[in-house]
Amino acid sequence: MSVLGFGRPAYSGSSSGGGSSPSRARVTIGGLSYGYGAKGAHVTRVGQALVQRGFGKHYAEGPGPTWSDADTLNYRDFQRSLGYSGSDADGVPGPDSLARLLGSTPGKPALAPFPGAAWFKRNPRSPLVTAMGRRLVAEKCSAYSGAPGPQWTESDRKSYAKWQRKRGFTGADADGWPGKTTWDALKVPLK
């Protein structure tokens, strides 16, 4: 049986954790479910990454789309290789260990960090301005006559002011110049 195959994973052998049973916990990371019983292509991807890193000995046939005890045991071995112990090495992914295995955390897109208020006041031309504008339109806070573009304009400022008011800000706090609190709440994707 090939550990590189795509068959249903199966538990093979003892948990080698002092006789304890594999964890049946499940977590959600980036909108995707991981842990016992989770299903999807992302589960297969984790199993394949484990095998590629040398942590596939508990698979009878290879990683598959349903998280099994074999996935938990292989993931636990990977966590231990990172120096985790105790409940931190239970075989259920956490954001840090998952990112270390896959190179990034799958699921929801990464969010753009707040570039600073001064950045906007320099009238930037950037794909980030377009991404922000699209989020403002999605939040029904548009003052645009057409589609948002990469050049910061008065339409962007007016749209952002609508967003600030929607978030409960008034007066000078709803002037249309982005601040960190409202930027983080807008969840602008990093392109």
Secondary structure, 3 states (H helix, E strand, C coil): CCCCCCCCCCCCCCCCCCCCCCCCCEEEECCEEEECCCECHHHHHHHHHHHHCCCCCCCCCCCCCECCHHHHHHHHHHHHHCCCCHHHHCCCCCHHHHHHHHCCCCCCCCECCCCCHHHHHCCCECHHHHHHHHHHHHCCCCCCCCCCCCECCHHHHHHHHHHHHHCCCCHHHHCCCCCHHHHHHHCCECC
